[in-house]
Amino acid sequence: MEPLLQPDARIFKPLIIPEKILMGPGPTNASKVVRDACSLPMLGPVDKELLQVMDDCKAGIQYLFQTENKYTFAVSGTGHAALECAIMNMVEVGDRILVAEHGVWGFRAADMVKRVGGIPIKITRPPGENFQLSDFEEGLKQNSAKMLFIAHSESSTGVIQPLEGLGDLCHKYNCLLLVDTVASIGGCPVYMDKQNIDILYSGSQKVLSCPPGPAPISFGSRAVESFRARKTPPVSFYFDFDHLTNYWGCTEDPVRYHHTGMMSNLYGFREGLRILAQEGLGNCWNRHLKCAELFHSTLETNGFELFVKNKSARLPTVTAIRIPKDVNFAEFKSHVLKNCNMDISGGLGPTAGLVFRVGLLGENCTTARVDMLARAMVKALKFCLKK
């Protein structure tokens, strides 16, 4: 028999990807160690060697999250997959979920809640601002919510949300706390156990400088109890808590095949966690803060306006900078890329068309790269304003 369609001529060309320094909000460049690990041999989905890699990853995530939670693993997917995993396992039809929205991630979390039949109740702050504990308490008082969602790192606006006292406040009102740390974990202090966070998730492609794919997530005891009290099974087989925690060896039962994990990406993820552990979390946090402060001060000295006015609310890992009047974003971005091979991004959600977004993440968070990028941005600004 012969095929009915012939291959497109494009598919015969070898793949060529340009080398760029990725200074947007993620992904960031991966180290040679991580890239080499991703090319290691394939294994079967329940081979003992792969299960050992998964055990190593669990230990690394526990250090990254600062937790001793037994139910700590990585979802096969990006940060969005981890968020869906949390919502699909925690939310049943009719459940009231408090969603803190001050950027795009609260908007998307509310959308996911609606899709599984939950009732999202939004508390909002203007883009560029974070919430106070009083904002949360008011929302918790007025609504009998099963869970509160908050993005610790609102990368669409460059805002960091303080977490101190929030877990205790949620528990006072018998509410679970779900926290998104996709753009902050490893680059900003987070203490899952100490801060009484019930569910924490992140991604691999930001501070960890790994390929997108494994999304670390951890469920605390209160979240597990809530899952056990469900009246109906989760609507997703792929994200089912029981299936995933068994496959990841979080239970005492023999490991069963659930799905074919992203093993090549897991190898790289494992090495990214090792590199972080060798540097030390405290050192990594301090490096990101130091680079952010240097970057922010240099930009402001040279006429740029940061989107987040309150310095204490600025996210160290992702900076939003207002696009100056009379500056064309595409032209500015192209000039920066041409002159230093660094790629920056535009706004997202409420900041689309309003800001540049620059990521100081993982491998690319160094004073040398901050200096190079800042100089390129100053030159690009002068070039664009002259036209």
C-alpha positions as CSV (number, residue, x, y, z in Angstrom):
1,M,0.0,0.0,0.0
2,E,1.1,3.6,-0.6
3,P,0.4,6.7,1.5
4,L,-2.2,9.1,0.2
5,L,-0.2,12.2,1.2
6,Q,3.5,12.9,0.7
7,P,5.7,14.6,3.3
8,D,6.0,18.4,3.1
9,A,9.5,19.4,1.8
10,R,10.2,21.3,5.0
11,I,10.4,18.2,7.1
12,F,13.5,17.1,5.2
13,K,15.5,20.1,6.4
14,P,17.7,19.6,9.4
15,L,16.6,21.4,12.5
16,I,18.5,24.6,13.3
17,I,17.7,26.6,16.4
18,P,19.4,30.0,17.0
19,E,21.4,30.6,20.2
20,K,19.8,33.4,22.2
21,I,20.2,34.6,25.7
22,L,16.7,34.3,27.0
23,M,16.1,37.3,29.3
24,G,12.3,37.2,29.2
25,P,10.1,35.8,32.1
26,G,10.9,32.2,31.1
27,P,12.0,29.8,29.9
28,T,15.7,30.6,30.6
29,N,18.8,29.0,29.1
30,A,19.7,25.6,30.4
31,S,23.3,24.8,31.4
32,K,25.4,22.3,29.5
33,V,25.1,19.9,32.4
34,V,21.3,20.0,32.2
35,R,21.2,19.7,28.4
36,D,23.6,16.7,28.5
37,A,21.5,15.0,31.1
38,C,18.4,15.3,28.8
39,S,20.2,13.3,26.2
40,L,20.8,10.3,28.5
41,P,19.3,6.9,27.4
42,M,15.6,6.3,27.6
43,L,14.2,3.9,30.1
44,G,10.9,2.0,30.7
45,P,8.3,4.0,32.7
46,V,8.7,1.8,35.8
47,D,12.4,0.7,35.4
48,K,14.2,0.8,38.7
49,E,16.7,3.3,37.4
50,L,14.0,5.8,36.4
51,L,12.2,5.3,39.8
52,Q,15.5,6.2,41.4
53,V,15.7,9.4,39.4
54,M,12.1,10.2,40.5
55,D,13.1,9.6,44.1
56,D,16.0,12.0,43.7
57,C,13.7,14.6,42.2
58,K,11.3,14.2,45.2
59,A,14.1,14.9,47.6
60,G,15.3,17.8,45.6
61,I,11.7,19.3,45.5
62,Q,11.4,18.9,49.2
63,Y,14.5,21.0,49.7
64,L,13.4,23.5,47.1
65,F,10.0,23.9,48.7
66,Q,11.4,23.6,52.3
67,T,8.9,20.9,53.1
68,E,8.8,17.4,54.6
69,N,5.5,16.6,52.9
70,K,5.3,12.9,51.9
71,Y,3.1,13.7,48.9
72,T,5.7,15.7,46.9
73,F,6.3,14.9,43.2
74,A,6.3,16.4,39.7
75,V,3.5,16.5,37.3
76,S,4.3,15.7,33.6
77,G,3.6,19.1,32.2
78,T,4.3,22.8,32.8
79,G,3.2,25.0,35.7
80,H,-0.3,25.2,34.2
81,A,-0.5,21.4,34.5
82,A,0.4,21.6,38.2
83,L,-2.3,24.2,38.8
84,E,-4.9,22.0,37.0
85,C,-3.7,19.0,39.1
86,A,-4.3,21.0,42.3
87,I,-7.7,22.3,41.2
88,M,-9.0,19.0,39.8
89,N,-8.1,17.2,42.9
90,M,-9.4,19.7,45.4
91,V,-12.5,21.2,43.8
92,E,-15.9,19.5,43.4
93,V,-19.0,20.9,41.9
94,G,-20.4,23.8,44.0
95,D,-17.2,24.3,46.0
96,R,-16.5,28.0,46.6
97,I,-12.9,29.0,45.8
98,L,-11.4,32.3,46.7
99,V,-9.2,33.6,44.0
100,A,-6.8,36.5,44.5
101,E,-6.5,38.2,41.2
102,H,-3.9,40.9,40.5
103,G,-2.7,39.7,37.1
104,V,-3.2,36.9,34.6
105,W,-2.6,33.9,36.9
106,G,-5.6,34.6,39.1
107,F,-7.7,35.0,36.0
108,R,-6.6,31.6,34.7
109,A,-7.0,29.9,38.1
110,A,-10.6,31.2,38.3
111,D,-11.3,29.9,34.8
112,M,-10.0,26.4,35.8
113,V,-12.2,26.4,38.9
114,K,-15.3,27.1,36.7
115,R,-14.4,24.4,34.3
116,V,-14.6,21.7,37.0
117,G,-17.9,23.1,38.4
118,G,-16.5,25.2,41.3
119,I,-17.5,28.7,42.1
120,P,-14.6,31.2,41.9
121,I,-15.0,34.2,44.1
122,K,-12.5,36.9,43.2
123,I,-10.7,39.4,45.4
124,T,-8.8,41.9,43.3
125,R,-6.0,44.5,43.4
126,P,-4.9,46.7,40.5
127,P,-2.1,45.2,38.4
128,G,1.2,46.3,39.9
129,E,0.0,46.0,43.5
130,N,-0.1,43.1,46.0
131,F,-2.6,42.2,48.7
132,Q,-2.6,42.9,52.4
133,L,-3.6,40.3,55.0
134,S,-6.7,42.4,55.7
135,D,-7.8,41.9,52.0
136,F,-7.7,38.2,52.5
137,E,-9.4,38.2,55.9
138,E,-12.3,40.3,54.5
139,G,-12.7,37.7,51.6
140,L,-12.5,34.8,54.0
141,K,-15.0,36.4,56.4
142,Q,-17.6,37.0,53.7
143,N,-17.3,33.7,51.9
144,S,-17.2,30.2,53.2
145,A,-14.4,29.2,50.9
146,K,-12.8,25.7,50.6
147,M,-9.5,27.0,49.2
148,L,-7.7,30.3,48.5
149,F,-5.5,30.7,45.4
150,I,-2.7,33.2,45.3
151,A,0.2,33.7,42.9
152,H,3.3,34.4,45.0
153,S,5.0,35.6,41.8
154,E,2.7,37.4,39.5
155,S,5.0,37.4,36.5
156,S,2.5,39.2,34.3
157,T,3.0,42.4,36.4
158,G,6.3,41.8,38.2
159,V,4.7,41.6,41.7
160,I,5.7,39.5,44.6
161,Q,3.0,38.6,47.2
162,P,4.1,38.3,50.9
163,L,3.0,34.9,52.3
164,E,3.8,35.5,56.0
165,G,0.7,34.8,58.1
166,L,-1.5,33.8,55.2
167,G,-1.5,30.1,55.9
168,D,-2.5,30.7,59.5
169,L,-5.2,33.1,58.4
170,C,-6.7,30.6,55.9
171,H,-6.6,27.8,58.5
172,K,-8.4,30.1,61.0
173,Y,-11.3,30.1,58.5
174,N,-11.0,26.4,57.6
175,C,-9.7,27.2,54.2
176,L,-6.9,25.5,52.2
177,L,-4.1,27.7,50.8
178,L,-2.9,27.0,47.2
179,V,0.2,29.0,46.1
180,D,1.7,29.5,42.7
181,T,5.5,29.9,42.8
182,V,6.3,29.2,39.1
183,A,8.3,32.4,38.7
184,S,9.7,32.7,42.2
185,I,10.7,29.3,43.6
186,G,14.5,29.1,44.1
187,G,14.8,32.8,43.5
188,C,12.8,34.1,46.4
189,P,12.3,32.7,50.0
190,V,9.4,30.2,50.3
191,Y,9.0,28.0,53.3
192,M,6.1,25.6,52.6
193,D,5.9,24.0,56.1
194,K,6.8,27.1,58.1
195,Q,4.3,29.2,56.2
196,N,1.5,26.6,56.5
197,I,1.0,26.3,52.8
198,D,-1.3,23.4,51.9
199,I,-0.5,23.0,48.2
200,L,2.5,24.5,46.5
201,Y,3.5,24.2,42.9
202,S,6.0,25.6,40.4
203,G,7.7,25.0,37.1
204,S,11.1,23.8,35.9
205,Q,12.0,26.4,33.3
206,K,12.5,29.5,35.4
207,V,15.1,29.7,38.2
208,L,16.0,26.0,37.9
209,S,17.0,26.6,34.3
210,C,15.6,23.3,33.0
211,P,13.5,22.5,29.9
212,P,9.8,23.0,30.5
213,G,8.1,19.9,31.5
214,P,8.2,18.5,35.1
215,A,6.1,20.7,37.3
216,P,6.9,20.2,41.0
217,I,4.0,20.1,43.4
218,S,3.4,19.2,47.0
219,F,0.3,18.5,49.0
220,G,0.3,18.9,52.8
221,S,-1.7,16.9,55.3
222,R,-4.8,19.2,55.3
223,A,-5.0,19.0,51.5
224,V,-4.7,15.2,51.6
225,E,-7.5,15.1,54.2
226,S,-9.7,17.3,51.9
227,F,-9.0,15.0,48.9
228,R,-9.9,11.9,51.0
229,A,-13.3,13.6,51.9
230,R,-14.3,14.1,48.3
231,K,-17.8,12.8,47.4
232,T,-16.8,12.2,43.8
233,P,-13.6,11.1,42.0
234,P,-11.5,13.7,40.3
235,V,-12.7,14.5,36.7
236,S,-9.2,13.9,35.3
237,F,-7.5,10.5,35.2
238,Y,-4.2,12.0,34.2
239,F,-4.1,14.3,37.2
240,D,-5.6,12.0,39.7
241,F,-3.9,12.4,43.0
242,D,-4.0,8.7,44.0
243,H,-2.6,7.5,40.6
244,L,0.2,10.1,40.6
245,T,1.3,9.7,44.2
246,N,1.4,5.9,43.7
247,Y,3.4,6.2,40.5
248,W,5.9,8.6,42.2
249,G,6.4,6.2,45.1
250,C,4.8,8.5,47.7
251,T,2.7,5.6,49.1
252,E,3.5,2.3,50.6
253,D,1.8,0.4,47.8
254,P,3.9,-1.1,44.9
255,V,4.4,1.4,42.1
256,R,2.0,0.9,39.2
257,Y,2.3,2.3,35.7
258,H,0.1,5.3,35.3
259,H,1.6,7.2,32.3
260,T,4.9,7.4,30.5
261,G,6.7,10.2,32.3
262,M,8.8,12.9,30.7
263,M,12.0,11.0,31.4
264,S,14.4,13.0,29.3
265,N,13.2,16.2,30.9
266,L,13.2,14.5,34.3
267,Y,16.9,13.8,33.9
268,G,17.6,17.4,33.3
269,F,15.3,18.4,36.1
270,R,17.1,16.1,38.5
271,E,20.4,17.8,37.5
272,G,18.9,21.3,37.9
273,L,17.9,20.4,41.4
274,R,21.4,19.1,42.1
275,I,23.0,22.3,40.9
276,L,20.6,24.3,43.1
277,A,21.4,22.2,46.1
278,Q,25.2,22.7,45.5
279,E,24.8,26.5,45.3
280,G,22.5,26.5,48.3
281,L,19.0,28.0,48.5
282,G,20.1,31.0,50.6
283,N,22.9,31.8,48.1
284,C,20.5,31.5,45.2
285,W,17.9,33.8,46.9
286,N,20.6,36.4,47.6
287,R,22.0,36.2,44.1
288,H,18.6,36.9,42.5
289,L,17.8,39.8,44.9
290,K,21.3,41.4,44.4
291,C,20.9,41.2,40.6
292,A,17.4,42.6,40.7
293,E,18.4,45.6,42.8
294,L,21.3,46.3,40.5
295,F,19.1,46.1,37.5
296,H,16.3,48.2,38.9
297,S,18.6,51.0,40.1
298,T,20.4,51.1,36.7
299,L,17.2,51.3,34.7
300,E,15.8,54.1,36.9
301,T,19.0,56.0,36.7
302,N,18.7,55.9,32.9
303,G,15.2,57.1,32.6
304,F,13.1,53.9,32.7
305,E,10.0,53.7,34.8
306,L,9.3,50.4,36.7
307,F,5.7,49.2,36.5
308,V,5.6,48.3,40.2
309,K,6.0,51.5,42.3
310,N,6.4,49.9,45.7
311,K,10.0,48.6,45.9
312,S,9.0,45.9,48.5
313,A,6.4,44.6,46.1
314,R,8.8,44.1,43.2
315,L,9.4,40.5,42.2
316,P,13.2,39.9,42.0
317,T,13.0,37.3,39.3
318,V,10.8,39.1,36.7
319,T,10.8,42.9,36.2
320,A,8.0,44.8,34.4
321,I,9.2,48.1,32.8
322,R,6.8,50.6,31.3
323,I,7.3,51.1,27.6
324,P,8.4,54.7,27.3
325,K,6.2,57.1,25.3
326,D,7.0,57.2,21.6
327,V,8.9,53.9,21.8
328,N,7.8,51.0,19.5
329,F,8.1,47.7,21.5
330,A,9.0,45.5,18.5
331,E,11.7,48.0,17.4
332,F,13.1,48.2,20.9
333,K,13.1,44.4,21.3
334,S,14.8,43.9,18.0
335,H,17.5,46.5,18.8
336,V,18.3,44.7,22.1
337,L,18.5,41.3,20.4
338,K,20.6,42.6,17.6
339,N,23.1,44.3,19.9
340,C,23.6,41.8,22.6
341,N,21.7,38.7,21.5
342,M,19.4,39.0,24.5
343,D,15.7,38.3,24.1
344,I,13.2,40.2,26.2
345,S,9.4,39.9,26.3
346,G,6.3,42.1,26.3
347,G,3.4,42.3,28.7
348,L,0.9,39.6,29.4
349,G,-2.8,39.9,30.3
350,P,-3.3,43.3,32.0
351,T,0.2,44.5,31.0
352,A,0.0,43.6,27.3
353,G,1.2,46.6,25.3
354,L,2.2,48.5,28.4
355,V,5.5,47.0,29.6
356,F,8.7,45.1,28.7
357,R,9.2,42.1,30.9
358,V,12.7,41.0,31.8
359,G,13.6,37.8,33.6
360,L,16.7,37.5,35.8
361,L,16.4,33.8,36.2
362,G,18.8,31.0,37.1
363,E,21.6,30.7,34.7
364,N,21.0,34.2,33.4
365,C,20.9,35.8,36.8
366,T,24.4,37.2,37.0
367,T,25.7,40.8,37.4
368,A,27.6,40.5,34.1
369,R,24.4,39.7,32.2
370,V,22.5,42.4,34.1
371,D,25.1,45.0,33.1
372,M,25.1,43.8,29.5
373,L,21.3,43.9,29.2
374,A,21.0,47.3,31.0
375,R,23.5,48.9,28.6
376,A,21.7,47.4,25.6
377,M,18.4,48.7,26.8
378,V,19.8,52.2,27.3
379,K,21.2,52.2,23.8
380,A,17.9,50.9,22.4
381,L,16.0,53.6,24.1
382,K,18.2,56.3,22.6
383,F,17.9,54.7,19.2
384,C,14.1,54.5,19.3
385,L,13.6,58.0,20.6
386,K,15.8,59.5,17.8
387,K,13.7,58.0,15.1
